[in-house]
Amino acid sequence: MTCGRWRILLVALLLVVVGSLALAAGTYEADTWATPENIVDVKVAATLKLHGVALRNSCSDEVFLRRVFVDLIGTMPTREDVDIFLADKSPDKRAKIIEVLFQRDEFAQYWSMKWSDLLRVKSEYPINLWPNAAQAYNRWIYEQIRDNTPYDEFARKLLTSSGSNFRNPPVNFYRAIQGRDSTTIAKAVALTFLGTRLEKWPETKRNDMANIFSRVGYKKTDEWKEEIVYLDPKPTDPLKVVYPDGTAATIPAGADPRIAFADWLITPKNEWFTRNIVNRNWAWLMGTGIIQEADDIRADNPAVCPELLTSLQNELVKSKYDMRAVFRLICNSRTYQQTSVPNNDTADAAVQFAHYKIRRLDAEVLIDALCWFGGDGESYSSATPEPYTFIPKKNRTITLADGSITSPFLVAFGRPARDTGLESERDNQPTDAQSLYLLNSSDVQRRLSRSPLLSKVISGNLKKSTLLIRAIYATILSRYPTAAETATAEQYFTANGLSGPSANDLAWALINSKEFLCRH
């Protein structure tokens, strides 16, 4: 390792120590709650009381701003966002910023990325949607989220779609399945819309579920890679079916069983439908499902807090399946706005929701942040392009439509392959290889040394170290430094000179901190 690298490592280690001091000093917590208690908190508090614990303190405004930006739009707040939010003295400013984020285009971009993971939007093996269909499918998902299509309508469009997968994008729900048999289709439907693993069902129930999709047909066209999904007209007898709750029905000859299944599924009283999606929503925002794993709902895997699950289901139905209403309820709760600092005596507090769960940023969010700092985008490619796909560097990573288009960074940092639709495909666990890349990568060094953003920050504050330190912290960590952190950085500047390279060292150290790399 070069002398410069050792210098970086030294300041990184020093700032990790200072970070623990900042934690003790209350940088991440507020003395009072900025948001009123809601139904989420009532239900969570009742469960926590059974375990002899209570909600932790509120997170600070700085922590909340960064948290809600990352969680809702997969984007870091700018220094200007930080300054404006912290200067705002309105008692409801947290609720207001949530509404602002719902309207930003990044909200639709980020959640279309998440849904594209779930719906397996991928052009190449083993999904084989091919580029035209993958792009159309992702765009359709984006438009549904942008327009706030009610979730029941969104699900019905996917379940009942027929026609060309190029011309009717939701048809790709049936195309993006590794198989054409009814059992494989039923497995994908159960995972996506019921949040359950069909392979864990009794054989009779598996067969009943598969029977519902036994009349889905596929055929090729003369268009390259196009495929038609249709109701097979050959069977002429009525179809007797049994739904997952045991309800029996007869589908008339010529009628589409998928429509009947959607009618059964999408009703306010059918908890199979609402339970799955609100549990996923909670897991996406809080890091742990009320039922965990979030896509493994079964009788012997009970909810940690059943009353909370019911309250969220009621909110979804009351709002006419408005997904943002559920996000709004969660994000405006004290439970969501808790500090991420756990009590020492609550080892299983993450499961009990007694603090916000720390976890590493999504790979796409992290590389977008590095590209934002560096002023230069990432290069992406597909291993087997059909045809060759070019992604402009200015495009955000969260907007990548196709799971086959990737980069070494995304692979190393756990972006899901989109082969199965399982939540577990995304791997946000830190690794040694990731740490080495961030600490010792010429790519990270190049991004920082050439960063227009940091260059502007440094050149505007190079005459006074305290202002420079404050500006770098606000830019990278979305908060201002503590006195202890300022003193440590001042010592580093005294020893190495107040210069652009030294300022880049500080920026590099902060990028390697757990505070930058994680949701917290």
ZABAZA-980205 format. One line per field, with one value per residue (C-alpha): chain; residue in three letters; x, y, z. Coordinates in nm, 2 decimals. Example, Ala and Ser with C-alpha at 12.3 -4.5 7.8 and 13.67 -1.06 7.14 Angstrom:
2
c	[A / A]
r	[Ala / Ser]
X	[1.23 / 1.37]
Y	[-0.45 / -0.11]
Z	[0.78 / 0.71]
This chain:
520
c	[A / A / A / A / A / A / A / A / A / A / A / A / A / A / A / A / A / A / A / A / A / A / A / A / A / A / A / A / A / A / A / A / A / A / A / A / A / A / A / A / A / A / A / A / A / A / A / A / A / A / A / A / A / A / A / A / A / A / A / A / A / A / A / A / A / A / A / A / A / A / A / A / A / A / A / A / A / A / A / A / A / A / A / A / A / A / A / A / A / A / A / A / A / A / A / A / A / A / A / A / A / A / A / A / A / A / A / A / A / A / A / A / A / A / A / A / A / A / A / A / A / A / A / A / A / A / A / A / A / A / A / A / A / A / A / A / A / A / A / A / A / A / A / A / A / A / A / A / A / A / A / A / A / A / A / A / A / A / A / A / A / A / A / A / A / A / A / A / A / A / A / A / A / A / A / A / A / A / A / A / A / A / A / A / A / A / A / A / A / A / A / A / A / A / A / A / A / A / A / A / A / A / A / A / A / A / A / A / A / A / A / A / A / A / A / A / A / A / A / A / A / A / A / A / A / A / A / A / A / A / A / A / A / A / A / A / A / A / A / A / A / A / A / A / A / A / A / A / A / A / A / A / A / A / A / A / A / A / A / A / A / A / A / A / A / A / A / A / A / A / A / A / A / A / A / A / A / A / A / A / A / A / A / A / A / A / A / A / A / A / A / A / A / A / A / A / A / A / A / A / A / A / A / A / A / A / A / A / A / A / A / A / A / A / A / A / A / A / A / A / A / A / A / A / A / A / A / A / A / A / A / A / A / A / A / A / A / A / A / A / A / A / A / A / A / A / A / A / A / A / A / A / A / A / A / A / A / A / A / A / A / A / A / A / A / A / A / A / A / A / A / A / A / A / A / A / A / A / A / A / A / A / A / A / A / A / A / A / A / A / A / A / A / A / A / A / A / A / A / A / A / A / A / A / A / A / A / A / A / A / A / A / A / A / A / A / A / A / A / A / A / A / A / A / A / A / A / A / A / A / A / A / A / A / A / A / A / A / A / A / A / A / A / A / A / A / A / A / A / A / A / A / A / A / A / A / A / A / A / A / A / A / A / A / A / A / A / A / A / A / A / A / A / A / A / A / A / A / A / A / A / A / A / A / A / A / A / A / A / A / A / A / A / A / A / A / A / A / A / A / A / A / A / A / A / A / A / A / A / A / A / A / A / A / A / A / A / A / A / A]
r	[Met / Thr / Cys / Gly / Arg / Trp / Arg / Ile / Leu / Leu / Val / Ala / Leu / Leu / Leu / Val / Val / Val / Gly / Ser / Leu / Ala / Leu / Ala / Ala / Gly / Thr / Tyr / Glu / Ala / Asp / Thr / Trp / Ala / Thr / Pro / Glu / Asn / Ile / Val / Asp / Val / Lys / Val / Ala / Ala / Thr / Leu / Lys / Leu / His / Gly / Val / Ala / Leu / Arg / Asn / Ser / Cys / Ser / Asp / Glu / Val / Phe / Leu / Arg / Arg / Val / Phe / Val / Asp / Leu / Ile / Gly / Thr / Met / Pro / Thr / Arg / Glu / Asp / Val / Asp / Ile / Phe / Leu / Ala / Asp / Lys / Ser / Pro / Asp / Lys / Arg / Ala / Lys / Ile / Ile / Glu / Val / Leu / Phe / Gln / Arg / Asp / Glu / Phe / Ala / Gln / Tyr / Trp / Ser / Met / Lys / Trp / Ser / Asp / Leu / Leu / Arg / Val / Lys / Ser / Glu / Tyr / Pro / Ile / Asn / Leu / Trp / Pro / Asn / Ala / Ala / Gln / Ala / Tyr / Asn / Arg / Trp / Ile / Tyr / Glu / Gln / Ile / Arg / Asp / Asn / Thr / Pro / Tyr / Asp / Glu / Phe / Ala / Arg / Lys / Leu / Leu / Thr / Ser / Ser / Gly / Ser / Asn / Phe / Arg / Asn / Pro / Pro / Val / Asn / Phe / Tyr / Arg / Ala / Ile / Gln / Gly / Arg / Asp / Ser / Thr / Thr / Ile / Ala / Lys / Ala / Val / Ala / Leu / Thr / Phe / Leu / Gly / Thr / Arg / Leu / Glu / Lys / Trp / Pro / Glu / Thr / Lys / Arg / Asn / Asp / Met / Ala / Asn / Ile / Phe / Ser / Arg / Val / Gly / Tyr / Lys / Lys / Thr / Asp / Glu / Trp / Lys / Glu / Glu / Ile / Val / Tyr / Leu / Asp / Pro / Lys / Pro / Thr / Asp / Pro / Leu / Lys / Val / Val / Tyr / Pro / Asp / Gly / Thr / Ala / Ala / Thr / Ile / Pro / Ala / Gly / Ala / Asp / Pro / Arg / Ile / Ala / Phe / Ala / Asp / Trp / Leu / Ile / Thr / Pro / Lys / Asn / Glu / Trp / Phe / Thr / Arg / Asn / Ile / Val / Asn / Arg / Asn / Trp / Ala / Trp / Leu / Met / Gly / Thr / Gly / Ile / Ile / Gln / Glu / Ala / Asp / Asp / Ile / Arg / Ala / Asp / Asn / Pro / Ala / Val / Cys / Pro / Glu / Leu / Leu / Thr / Ser / Leu / Gln / Asn / Glu / Leu / Val / Lys / Ser / Lys / Tyr / Asp / Met / Arg / Ala / Val / Phe / Arg / Leu / Ile / Cys / Asn / Ser / Arg / Thr / Tyr / Gln / Gln / Thr / Ser / Val / Pro / Asn / Asn / Asp / Thr / Ala / Asp / Ala / Ala / Val / Gln / Phe / Ala / His / Tyr / Lys / Ile / Arg / Arg / Leu / Asp / Ala / Glu / Val / Leu / Ile / Asp / Ala / Leu / Cys / Trp / Phe / Gly / Gly / Asp / Gly / Glu / Ser / Tyr / Ser / Ser / Ala / Thr / Pro / Glu / Pro / Tyr / Thr / Phe / Ile / Pro / Lys / Lys / Asn / Arg / Thr / Ile / Thr / Leu / Ala / Asp / Gly / Ser / Ile / Thr / Ser / Pro / Phe / Leu / Val / Ala / Phe / Gly / Arg / Pro / Ala / Arg / Asp / Thr / Gly / Leu / Glu / Ser / Glu / Arg / Asp / Asn / Gln / Pro / Thr / Asp / Ala / Gln / Ser / Leu / Tyr / Leu / Leu / Asn / Ser / Ser / Asp / Val / Gln / Arg / Arg / Leu / Ser / Arg / Ser / Pro / Leu / Leu / Ser / Lys / Val / Ile / Ser / Gly / Asn / Leu / Lys / Lys / Ser / Thr / Leu / Leu / Ile / Arg / Ala / Ile / Tyr / Ala / Thr / Ile / Leu / Ser / Arg / Tyr / Pro / Thr / Ala / Ala / Glu / Thr / Ala / Thr / Ala / Glu / Gln / Tyr / Phe / Thr / Ala / Asn / Gly / Leu / Ser / Gly / Pro / Ser / Ala / Asn / Asp / Leu / Ala / Trp / Ala / Leu / Ile / Asn / Ser / Lys / Glu / Phe / Leu / Cys / Arg / His]
X	[0.00 / 0.13 / 0.20 / -0.11 / -0.32 / -0.19 / -0.28 / -0.63 / -0.66 / -0.54 / -0.79 / -1.07 / -0.99 / -0.97 / -1.31 / -1.47 / -1.36 / -1.50 / -1.82 / -1.87 / -1.82 / -2.08 / -2.32 / -2.27 / -2.31 / -2.66 / -2.58 / -2.82 / -3.10 / -3.34 / -3.45 / -3.82 / -4.05 / -4.12 / -4.41 / -4.73 / -4.80 / -5.02 / -5.18 / -4.86 / -4.70 / -4.99 / -4.97 / -4.59 / -4.57 / -4.82 / -4.61 / -4.29 / -4.45 / -4.50 / -4.12 / -4.04 / -3.91 / -4.03 / -3.97 / -3.63 / -3.57 / -3.65 / -3.38 / -3.24 / -3.36 / -3.04 / -3.08 / -3.45 / -3.38 / -3.12 / -3.32 / -3.64 / -3.45 / -3.28 / -3.58 / -3.84 / -3.64 / -3.31 / -3.12 / -2.90 / -3.01 / -2.80 / -2.62 / -2.89 / -3.16 / -2.99 / -2.96 / -3.32 / -3.46 / -3.26 / -3.35 / -3.72 / -3.89 / -4.23 / -4.36 / -4.48 / -4.17 / -4.11 / -4.46 / -4.42 / -4.09 / -4.25 / -4.52 / -4.25 / -4.06 / -4.37 / -4.39 / -4.03 / -3.95 / -3.69 / -3.98 / -4.12 / -3.77 / -3.66 / -3.98 / -3.99 / -3.65 / -3.77 / -4.07 / -3.86 / -3.66 / -3.98 / -4.13 / -3.80 / -3.75 / -3.45 / -3.38 / -3.13 / -3.09 / -3.27 / -3.57 / -3.52 / -3.77 / -3.53 / -3.44 / -3.75 / -3.99 / -3.77 / -3.76 / -4.13 / -4.21 / -4.00 / -4.14 / -4.50 / -4.41 / -4.26 / -4.57 / -4.80 / -4.60 / -4.56 / -4.94 / -5.01 / -5.22 / -5.41 / -5.24 / -5.55 / -5.57 / -5.19 / -5.22 / -5.53 / -5.35 / -5.06 / -5.27 / -5.52 / -5.30 / -5.31 / -5.16 / -4.81 / -4.54 / -4.40 / -4.73 / -4.89 / -4.62 / -4.79 / -4.81 / -4.44 / -4.55 / -4.62 / -4.32 / -4.08 / -4.13 / -3.88 / -4.12 / -4.45 / -4.63 / -4.91 / -4.72 / -4.44 / -4.69 / -4.88 / -4.55 / -4.47 / -4.83 / -4.82 / -4.48 / -4.56 / -4.92 / -4.96 / -4.61 / -4.58 / -4.37 / -4.59 / -4.34 / -4.42 / -4.79 / -4.95 / -4.96 / -5.33 / -5.33 / -5.03 / -5.23 / -5.54 / -5.34 / -5.17 / -5.51 / -5.62 / -5.35 / -5.38 / -5.53 / -5.26 / -5.11 / -4.80 / -4.72 / -4.44 / -4.49 / -4.29 / -4.16 / -3.81 / -3.84 / -4.21 / -4.45 / -4.82 / -4.98 / -5.35 / -5.63 / -5.60 / -5.93 / -5.90 / -6.06 / -6.43 / -6.55 / -6.61 / -6.31 / -6.36 / -6.11 / -6.03 / -5.88 / -5.61 / -5.86 / -6.05 / -6.34 / -6.45 / -6.58 / -6.67 / -6.53 / -6.77 / -6.64 / -6.46 / -6.41 / -6.06 / -5.98 / -5.72 / -6.00 / -6.19 / -5.87 / -5.82 / -6.18 / -6.13 / -5.80 / -5.87 / -6.14 / -6.12 / -6.19 / -5.92 / -5.63 / -5.41 / -5.38 / -5.35 / -5.13 / -4.86 / -4.81 / -4.83 / -4.59 / -4.35 / -4.40 / -4.30 / -4.00 / -3.88 / -3.89 / -3.80 / -3.56 / -3.75 / -4.10 / -4.38 / -4.37 / -4.01 / -3.91 / -4.14 / -4.22 / -4.25 / -4.59 / -4.73 / -4.92 / -4.61 / -4.43 / -4.65 / -4.65 / -4.44 / -4.71 / -5.04 / -5.23 / -4.99 / -5.03 / -5.41 / -5.38 / -5.17 / -5.41 / -5.70 / -5.52 / -5.46 / -5.83 / -5.95 / -5.73 / -5.87 / -5.53 / -5.32 / -4.97 / -4.85 / -5.10 / -4.93 / -4.59 / -4.72 / -4.86 / -4.53 / -4.30 / -4.50 / -4.49 / -4.26 / -4.16 / -4.01 / -3.86 / -3.68 / -3.31 / -3.11 / -2.91 / -3.04 / -3.06 / -2.80 / -3.06 / -3.27 / -3.07 / -3.37 / -3.50 / -3.46 / -3.73 / -3.95 / -3.91 / -3.76 / -3.53 / -3.47 / -3.26 / -2.92 / -2.85 / -2.62 / -2.74 / -2.87 / -2.59 / -2.77 / -2.81 / -2.45 / -2.30 / -2.54 / -2.41 / -2.05 / -2.13 / -2.30 / -1.99 / -1.76 / -1.95 / -1.92 / -2.16 / -2.10 / -2.05 / -2.29 / -2.31 / -2.49 / -2.29 / -2.49 / -2.65 / -2.93 / -2.91 / -2.62 / -2.76 / -2.60 / -2.67 / -2.57 / -2.35 / -2.57 / -2.85 / -2.91 / -2.84 / -3.18 / -3.33 / -3.17 / -3.46 / -3.29 / -3.15 / -2.91 / -2.74 / -2.49 / -2.14 / -1.87 / -1.97 / -2.33 / -2.23 / -1.98 / -2.23 / -2.52 / -2.76 / -3.02 / -2.99 / -3.37 / -3.39 / -3.65 / -3.83 / -3.73 / -3.64 / -3.33 / -3.18 / -3.06 / -2.76 / -2.68 / -2.43 / -2.09 / -1.79 / -1.41 / -1.40 / -1.63 / -1.43 / -1.11 / -1.27 / -1.39 / -1.06 / -0.81 / -0.98 / -0.83 / -1.19 / -1.30 / -0.98 / -1.05 / -1.41 / -1.30 / -1.01 / -1.21 / -1.54 / -1.69 / -1.91 / -1.62 / -1.40 / -1.67 / -1.70 / -1.32 / -1.24 / -1.51 / -1.39 / -1.02 / -0.92 / -1.09 / -1.07 / -1.38 / -1.60 / -1.44 / -1.50 / -1.86 / -1.92 / -1.77 / -1.97 / -2.30 / -2.23 / -2.14 / -2.31 / -2.61 / -2.52 / -2.28 / -1.98 / -1.96 / -1.70 / -1.50 / -1.51 / -1.41 / -1.11 / -1.00 / -1.02 / -0.84 / -0.55 / -0.53 / -0.52 / -0.26 / -0.04 / -0.09 / -0.18 / -0.50 / -0.52 / -0.73 / -0.57 / -0.61 / -0.98 / -1.02 / -0.87 / -1.14 / -1.41 / -1.26 / -1.27 / -1.63 / -1.73 / -1.57 / -1.76 / -2.05 / -2.26 / -2.23 / -2.25 / -2.57 / -2.93 / -2.94]
Y	[0.00 / 0.35 / 0.62 / 0.80 / 0.50 / 0.47 / 0.83 / 0.77 / 0.47 / 0.67 / 0.94 / 0.69 / 0.51 / 0.84 / 0.95 / 0.61 / 0.68 / 1.03 / 0.89 / 0.69 / 1.00 / 1.18 / 0.90 / 0.94 / 1.32 / 1.28 / 1.37 / 1.09 / 1.16 / 1.44 / 1.53 / 1.55 / 1.40 / 1.61 / 1.40 / 1.29 / 0.93 / 0.74 / 0.40 / 0.23 / 0.35 / 0.24 / -0.12 / -0.14 / 0.00 / -0.26 / -0.54 / -0.39 / -0.36 / -0.74 / -0.77 / -0.51 / -0.25 / 0.07 / 0.29 / 0.45 / 0.83 / 1.02 / 1.05 / 1.39 / 1.61 / 1.54 / 1.17 / 1.18 / 1.38 / 1.15 / 0.84 / 0.94 / 1.05 / 0.72 / 0.51 / 0.69 / 0.80 / 0.62 / 0.95 / 1.14 / 1.49 / 1.77 / 2.02 / 2.27 / 2.02 / 1.99 / 2.37 / 2.44 / 2.15 / 2.23 / 2.60 / 2.52 / 2.56 / 2.43 / 2.16 / 1.96 / 1.98 / 1.61 / 1.53 / 1.80 / 1.66 / 1.32 / 1.47 / 1.65 / 1.33 / 1.15 / 1.40 / 1.37 / 1.17 / 0.97 / 0.82 / 0.65 / 0.56 / 0.40 / 0.20 / 0.09 / -0.05 / -0.24 / -0.37 / -0.47 / -0.69 / -0.85 / -0.90 / -1.03 / -0.76 / -0.91 / -0.96 / -1.25 / -1.60 / -1.74 / -1.50 / -1.42 / -1.13 / -0.98 / -0.61 / -0.47 / -0.64 / -0.56 / -0.19 / -0.18 / -0.37 / -0.15 / 0.17 / 0.04 / -0.03 / 0.32 / 0.48 / 0.29 / 0.42 / 0.77 / 0.79 / 0.63 / 0.35 / 0.18 / -0.15 / -0.36 / -0.22 / -0.27 / -0.64 / -0.70 / -0.57 / -0.81 / -1.11 / -1.08 / -0.96 / -1.12 / -1.04 / -0.94 / -0.90 / -0.61 / -0.42 / -0.50 / -0.47 / -0.63 / -0.95 / -0.98 / -1.09 / -1.43 / -1.41 / -1.34 / -1.69 / -1.97 / -2.22 / -2.24 / -2.51 / -2.42 / -2.51 / -2.27 / -1.99 / -2.06 / -2.04 / -1.70 / -1.57 / -1.70 / -1.54 / -1.21 / -1.15 / -1.37 / -1.34 / -1.72 / -2.01 / -2.25 / -2.53 / -2.52 / -2.58 / -2.93 / -3.11 / -3.08 / -2.70 / -2.68 / -2.87 / -2.66 / -2.34 / -2.47 / -2.57 / -2.21 / -2.13 / -2.45 / -2.26 / -2.00 / -2.04 / -1.91 / -1.88 / -1.72 / -1.46 / -1.36 / -1.06 / -1.13 / -1.25 / -1.15 / -1.39 / -1.39 / -1.49 / -1.60 / -1.80 / -2.15 / -2.20 / -2.58 / -2.68 / -2.66 / -2.78 / -2.57 / -2.56 / -2.65 / -2.46 / -2.42 / -2.10 / -2.08 / -2.01 / -2.33 / -2.16 / -2.38 / -2.23 / -2.33 / -2.13 / -2.14 / -2.27 / -2.00 / -1.78 / -1.69 / -1.85 / -1.57 / -1.31 / -1.52 / -1.56 / -1.18 / -1.13 / -1.36 / -1.21 / -0.84 / -0.79 / -0.59 / -0.89 / -1.11 / -1.08 / -1.29 / -0.99 / -0.70 / -0.88 / -0.95 / -0.60 / -0.41 / -0.66 / -0.60 / -0.22 / -0.24 / -0.46 / -0.23 / 0.08 / -0.08 / -0.35 / -0.64 / -0.77 / -0.80 / -1.15 / -1.24 / -1.33 / -1.09 / -1.33 / -1.64 / -1.60 / -1.93 / -2.05 / -2.16 / -1.82 / -1.58 / -1.20 / -1.04 / -0.78 / -0.91 / -0.59 / -0.37 / -0.59 / -0.55 / -0.18 / -0.14 / -0.37 / -0.15 / 0.16 / 0.02 / -0.08 / 0.26 / 0.45 / 0.25 / 0.06 / 0.38 / 0.25 / 0.60 / 0.60 / 0.31 / 0.46 / 0.79 / 0.62 / 0.43 / 0.72 / 0.96 / 0.72 / 0.75 / 0.39 / 0.48 / 0.80 / 0.63 / 0.65 / 0.36 / 0.33 / 0.03 / -0.02 / -0.26 / -0.47 / -0.54 / -0.79 / -0.87 / -0.52 / -0.51 / -0.78 / -0.60 / -0.27 / -0.10 / 0.10 / 0.17 / -0.11 / -0.02 / -0.18 / -0.11 / 0.11 / -0.07 / -0.12 / 0.11 / 0.39 / 0.37 / 0.39 / 0.67 / 0.86 / 0.80 / 0.91 / 1.22 / 1.31 / 1.23 / 1.41 / 1.11 / 0.81 / 0.44 / 0.22 / -0.06 / -0.36 / -0.69 / -1.01 / -1.13 / -0.83 / -0.90 / -0.63 / -0.42 / -0.18 / 0.16 / 0.33 / 0.70 / 0.77 / 1.06 / 0.81 / 0.72 / 0.35 / 0.33 / 0.39 / 0.08 / -0.11 / -0.44 / -0.67 / -0.81 / -0.48 / -0.45 / -0.36 / -0.51 / -0.27 / -0.38 / -0.75 / -0.69 / -0.49 / -0.74 / -0.61 / -0.90 / -1.11 / -1.09 / -1.47 / -1.57 / -1.26 / -1.35 / -1.07 / -1.26 / -1.22 / -0.87 / -0.91 / -0.59 / -0.76 / -0.59 / -0.79 / -0.76 / -0.71 / -0.41 / -0.25 / -0.30 / -0.14 / 0.17 / 0.21 / 0.13 / 0.18 / 0.41 / 0.45 / 0.61 / 0.82 / 0.94 / 1.03 / 1.24 / 1.41 / 1.51 / 1.58 / 1.91 / 1.90 / 1.86 / 2.10 / 2.37 / 2.29 / 2.30 / 2.60 / 2.81 / 2.72 / 2.66 / 2.97 / 2.85 / 2.49 / 2.49 / 2.60 / 2.35 / 2.06 / 2.17 / 2.19 / 1.84 / 1.68 / 1.84 / 1.73 / 1.37 / 1.28 / 1.52 / 1.67 / 1.91 / 1.78 / 1.77 / 1.96 / 1.64 / 1.56 / 1.91 / 1.89 / 1.56 / 1.69 / 2.01 / 1.81 / 1.62 / 1.95 / 2.09 / 1.79 / 1.76 / 2.11 / 2.28 / 2.18 / 2.01 / 1.67 / 1.68 / 1.78 / 1.48 / 1.26 / 1.38 / 1.31 / 0.97 / 0.88 / 0.99 / 0.78 / 0.48 / 0.54 / 0.32 / 0.63 / 0.70 / 0.34 / 0.25 / 0.35 / 0.46]
Z	[0.00 / -0.09 / 0.16 / 0.03 / 0.10 / 0.45 / 0.50 / 0.38 / 0.61 / 0.91 / 0.87 / 0.80 / 1.13 / 1.32 / 1.19 / 1.27 / 1.63 / 1.62 / 1.48 / 1.79 / 1.99 / 1.78 / 1.85 / 2.22 / 2.19 / 2.03 / 1.67 / 1.56 / 1.81 / 1.91 / 2.26 / 2.17 / 1.91 / 1.60 / 1.49 / 1.67 / 1.75 / 1.50 / 1.48 / 1.38 / 1.70 / 1.92 / 1.78 / 1.79 / 2.14 / 2.27 / 2.13 / 2.26 / 2.61 / 2.61 / 2.58 / 2.84 / 2.60 / 2.44 / 2.14 / 2.13 / 2.10 / 1.78 / 1.52 / 1.45 / 1.17 / 0.98 / 1.01 / 0.91 / 0.60 / 0.47 / 0.57 / 0.40 / 0.08 / 0.06 / 0.15 / -0.07 / -0.38 / -0.36 / -0.37 / -0.13 / -0.03 / -0.15 / 0.07 / -0.02 / 0.08 / 0.42 / 0.47 / 0.38 / 0.59 / 0.90 / 0.88 / 0.85 / 1.19 / 1.09 / 1.32 / 1.03 / 0.81 / 0.82 / 0.69 / 0.42 / 0.29 / 0.26 / 0.03 / -0.17 / -0.23 / -0.35 / -0.64 / -0.75 / -1.05 / -0.86 / -0.65 / -0.96 / -1.08 / -0.76 / -0.70 / -1.06 / -0.99 / -0.68 / -0.87 / -1.16 / -0.92 / -0.80 / -1.15 / -1.30 / -1.57 / -1.75 / -2.12 / -2.11 / -1.96 / -1.77 / -1.81 / -2.17 / -2.21 / -2.47 / -2.48 / -2.65 / -2.40 / -2.09 / -2.18 / -2.25 / -1.93 / -1.71 / -1.87 / -1.80 / -1.43 / -1.41 / -1.55 / -1.31 / -1.01 / -1.15 / -1.20 / -0.86 / -1.01 / -0.73 / -0.63 / -0.70 / -1.06 / -1.10 / -0.99 / -1.21 / -1.52 / -1.46 / -1.38 / -1.66 / -1.94 / -2.29 / -2.63 / -2.75 / -2.49 / -2.71 / -2.75 / -2.42 / -2.16 / -1.86 / -2.07 / -1.97 / -1.62 / -1.78 / -2.01 / -1.72 / -1.57 / -1.60 / -1.75 / -1.94 / -1.73 / -1.50 / -1.18 / -1.26 / -1.34 / -1.02 / -0.82 / -0.96 / -0.90 / -0.54 / -0.47 / -0.62 / -0.51 / -0.20 / -0.06 / -0.02 / -0.15 / -0.34 / -0.29 / 0.08 / 0.03 / 0.06 / -0.27 / -0.30 / -0.26 / -0.50 / -0.77 / -0.71 / -0.76 / -1.07 / -1.21 / -1.22 / -1.47 / -1.68 / -1.97 / -2.02 / -2.37 / -2.55 / -2.92 / -3.13 / -3.40 / -3.71 / -3.51 / -3.37 / -3.01 / -2.98 / -2.81 / -2.76 / -2.42 / -2.46 / -2.32 / -2.47 / -2.67 / -2.70 / -2.37 / -2.40 / -2.07 / -1.76 / -1.52 / -1.16 / -0.94 / -0.57 / -0.45 / -0.18 / 0.09 / 0.01 / -0.18 / -0.48 / -0.80 / -1.16 / -1.44 / -1.75 / -2.07 / -2.27 / -1.97 / -1.85 / -1.51 / -1.45 / -1.45 / -1.19 / -0.98 / -0.99 / -0.89 / -0.59 / -0.50 / -0.52 / -0.26 / 0.06 / 0.27 / 0.11 / 0.34 / 0.12 / -0.12 / 0.13 / 0.38 / 0.13 / -0.01 / 0.32 / 0.47 / 0.18 / 0.22 / 0.59 / 0.51 / 0.23 / 0.47 / 0.80 / 0.69 / 0.84 / 0.76 / 1.02 / 0.88 / 0.80 / 0.53 / 0.36 / 0.08 / 0.30 / 0.45 / 0.60 / 0.90 / 1.09 / 1.03 / 1.23 / 1.23 / 1.50 / 1.55 / 1.40 / 1.50 / 1.31 / 1.00 / 1.03 / 1.07 / 0.76 / 0.56 / 0.68 / 0.56 / 0.22 / 0.17 / 0.32 / 0.08 / -0.22 / -0.26 / -0.27 / -0.20 / -0.11 / 0.17 / 0.34 / 0.28 / 0.43 / 0.74 / 0.80 / 0.73 / 0.95 / 1.24 / 1.54 / 1.48 / 1.15 / 1.28 / 1.57 / 1.61 / 1.47 / 1.80 / 1.99 / 2.36 / 2.49 / 2.66 / 2.35 / 2.14 / 1.92 / 1.90 / 1.52 / 1.50 / 1.75 / 1.57 / 1.88 / 1.66 / 1.29 / 1.14 / 1.00 / 0.66 / 0.37 / 0.08 / -0.23 / -0.48 / -0.73 / -0.48 / -0.37 / -0.72 / -0.80 / -0.50 / -0.61 / -0.96 / -0.83 / -0.62 / -0.91 / -1.18 / -1.41 / -1.46 / -1.46 / -1.77 / -1.81 / -2.05 / -2.10 / -2.13 / -2.42 / -2.59 / -2.84 / -2.98 / -2.83 / -2.57 / -2.50 / -2.17 / -2.16 / -1.86 / -1.75 / -1.67 / -1.31 / -1.22 / -1.05 / -1.40 / -1.55 / -1.71 / -1.78 / -1.51 / -1.77 / -1.81 / -1.53 / -1.41 / -1.19 / -0.92 / -0.92 / -0.91 / -0.62 / -0.42 / -0.44 / -0.70 / -0.76 / -1.07 / -1.12 / -1.18 / -0.92 / -0.78 / -0.43 / -0.19 / -0.09 / -0.43 / -0.32 / -0.10 / 0.10 / 0.33 / 0.34 / 0.22 / 0.24 / -0.14 / -0.11 / 0.17 / -0.03 / -0.34 / -0.15 / 0.05 / -0.22 / -0.56 / -0.82 / -0.95 / -0.62 / -0.61 / -0.97 / -0.89 / -0.59 / -0.74 / -1.05 / -0.87 / -0.98 / -0.67 / -0.43 / -0.63 / -0.58 / -0.21 / -0.16 / -0.37 / -0.20 / 0.16 / 0.13 / 0.33 / 0.65 / 0.76 / 0.98 / 0.69 / 0.46 / 0.71 / 0.76 / 0.39 / 0.32 / 0.60 / 0.48 / 0.12 / 0.20 / 0.53 / 0.50 / 0.84 / 1.00 / 1.20 / 1.57 / 1.76 / 1.81 / 1.44 / 1.35 / 1.59 / 1.44 / 1.09 / 1.19 / 1.33 / 1.00 / 0.80 / 1.04 / 0.98 / 0.61 / 0.50 / 0.41 / 0.04 / -0.22 / -0.17 / 0.20 / 0.16 / -0.08 / 0.19 / 0.43 / 0.17 / 0.10 / 0.47 / 0.50 / 0.20 / 0.37 / 0.70 / 0.80 / 0.82 / 0.45 / 0.33 / 0.53 / 0.58 / 0.95]
